[in-house]
Amino acid sequence: MRRQSSDILSLEVPCDRNAPATVREALAEVDGVGSSLSDGLLVASELVTNAVLHSGCEMDQLLEVRASLRRDRLMISVHDPGNSGERAQPRREGSELGGWGVRIVERLARRWGSERPDGYPVWAELEVRPS
């Protein structure tokens, strides 16, 4: 369900395996992101995938996904219910298979972080490059 707001994207999706594709499709329709869209799609997909795989959320719970443009920055955030109590962090080099999601976000984003006020929002800020 999309909601009207000052954000360029505000979406709630079920916490299931279809969530990353749903978010990518919605973000791909957004204008004004320029050539940063491909990085934005990858970052959004990784943040949503991490929420689905690691947050402990159930399929009947929703993930809140927002994207906003502020000057020359694209901010993407994914808010999950925060059931796991764990923090998003990149795995060390040479660790087990997987764990690349946060490392990809870390490399593509200008800044990224997470909070624990109510649930668990994880966000990333990317530079917007003109097309």
Backbone torsions as a table, in degrees:
resi	resn	phi	psi	omega
1	MET	NA	121.7	177.3
2	ARG	-90.1	142.0	178.5
3	ARG	-118.9	147.4	176.9
4	GLN	-77.7	134.9	175.6
5	SER	-165.6	-176.4	177.4
6	SER	-76.7	-10.0	176.9
7	ASP	-71.4	156.1	175.0
8	ILE	-80.9	-17.0	176.1
9	LEU	-151.6	131.0	174.1
10	SER	-141.5	115.4	-168.3
11	LEU	-142.4	141.0	170.5
12	GLU	-114.9	128.5	-179.4
13	VAL	-130.5	146.5	175.3
14	PRO	-61.4	146.1	179.5
15	CYS	-80.4	79.9	179.4
16	ASP	-143.5	179.1	-174.0
17	ARG	-65.6	-16.1	178.2
18	ASN	-84.5	-12.5	-174.6
19	ALA	-57.7	-46.2	-179.2
20	PRO	-59.4	-43.6	-180.0
21	ALA	-65.8	-39.9	178.9
22	THR	-61.4	-43.6	-180.0
23	VAL	-68.0	-42.5	177.7
24	ARG	-59.1	-45.5	180.0
25	GLU	-60.8	-43.0	-179.4
26	ALA	-67.5	-42.7	-179.2
27	LEU	-68.7	-32.1	179.8
28	ALA	-63.6	-23.2	-179.7
29	GLU	-83.9	-8.0	-175.7
30	VAL	-78.4	137.8	176.3
31	ASP	-96.1	159.9	172.3
32	GLY	92.4	2.1	-177.3
33	VAL	-91.4	-16.3	177.5
34	GLY	64.9	-147.7	-177.2
35	SER	-74.9	-1.2	176.7
36	SER	-81.0	-3.6	-176.9
37	LEU	-59.3	-43.1	-177.4
38	SER	-62.9	-42.4	176.1
39	ASP	-64.7	-40.3	179.4
40	GLY	-62.9	-40.5	177.7
41	LEU	-63.0	-43.0	-179.7
42	LEU	-66.6	-45.1	180.0
43	VAL	-63.6	-46.6	179.1
44	ALA	-59.8	-43.9	-179.9
45	SER	-61.4	-43.1	180.0
46	GLU	-66.9	-41.8	179.7
47	LEU	-63.9	-42.8	179.7
48	VAL	-68.2	-43.6	178.8
49	THR	-58.9	-44.1	178.2
50	ASN	-61.2	-40.5	178.6
51	ALA	-62.9	-44.2	-179.2
52	VAL	-64.2	-44.4	-174.5
53	LEU	-80.5	-32.6	-167.6
54	HIS	-120.6	-5.9	-174.6
55	SER	-84.3	-15.0	-176.3
56	GLY	79.7	12.8	-179.3
57	CYS	-74.3	154.7	177.9
58	GLU	-97.0	159.7	-178.3
59	MET	-62.5	-23.5	179.4
60	ASP	-86.2	-2.6	176.6
61	GLN	-93.0	156.9	-176.6
62	LEU	-108.4	147.2	169.3
63	LEU	-101.6	135.3	175.3
64	GLU	-99.6	122.2	-178.5
65	VAL	-118.3	129.6	178.7
66	ARG	-132.2	145.6	171.8
67	ALA	-135.6	138.1	178.6
68	SER	-141.6	150.6	174.6
69	LEU	-106.2	126.5	176.1
70	ARG	-132.5	109.3	-174.1
71	ARG	53.3	-115.5	-178.3
72	ASP	-105.0	30.4	-177.9
73	ARG	-127.3	138.1	172.2
74	LEU	-106.7	118.6	179.2
75	MET	-105.9	126.9	178.1
76	ILE	-121.5	130.3	177.1
77	SER	-134.6	145.5	177.1
78	VAL	-127.3	122.1	-178.4
79	HIS	-110.8	114.3	177.8
80	ASP	-106.7	169.2	-177.4
81	PRO	-64.9	-16.1	176.8
82	GLY	73.4	32.0	-177.1
83	ASN	-69.2	-28.2	-172.4
84	SER	-78.3	-28.2	-176.1
85	GLY	77.5	-1.4	179.8
86	GLU	-86.6	163.3	177.4
87	ARG	-109.8	145.3	175.4
88	ALA	-71.8	128.9	176.6
89	GLN	-158.5	146.5	179.7
90	PRO	-70.2	146.8	174.9
91	ARG	-80.8	156.4	178.6
92	ARG	-70.5	154.2	175.0
93	GLU	-55.3	141.5	175.6
94	GLY	77.8	3.7	178.7
95	SER	-79.0	179.9	-174.6
96	GLU	-52.2	163.9	179.3
97	LEU	-57.3	143.1	-177.7
98	GLY	93.2	-173.3	178.3
99	GLY	81.6	13.1	-177.8
100	TRP	-84.3	-17.9	-174.7
101	GLY	-54.3	-54.7	-178.3
102	VAL	-70.1	-32.2	176.7
103	ARG	-65.1	-38.8	176.6
104	ILE	-64.0	-46.5	178.2
105	VAL	-58.6	-45.6	-179.4
106	GLU	-59.2	-37.7	-178.0
107	ARG	-78.9	-34.2	-176.7
108	LEU	-87.0	-29.8	-174.7
109	ALA	-84.9	147.0	173.4
110	ARG	-68.1	-43.1	174.8
111	ARG	-146.1	157.6	172.9
112	TRP	-154.1	161.9	-179.9
113	GLY	-173.1	-174.1	179.9
114	SER	-150.2	162.5	-178.5
115	GLU	-141.0	168.4	176.3
116	ARG	-137.7	51.7	178.8
117	PRO	-77.5	-54.9	-179.0
118	ASP	-146.4	106.3	-170.8
119	GLY	81.5	-148.4	-176.6
120	TYR	-147.7	91.2	175.2
121	PRO	-82.8	135.1	172.7
122	VAL	-121.4	135.4	-174.4
123	TRP	-134.6	159.6	176.2
124	ALA	-143.7	143.2	179.1
125	GLU	-118.7	123.9	-178.4
126	LEU	-115.9	150.2	172.9
127	GLU	-73.7	139.4	175.6
128	VAL	-95.9	120.3	178.8
129	ARG	-103.3	130.0	178.2
130	PRO	-58.7	150.8	179.4
131	SER	-66.2	NA	NA
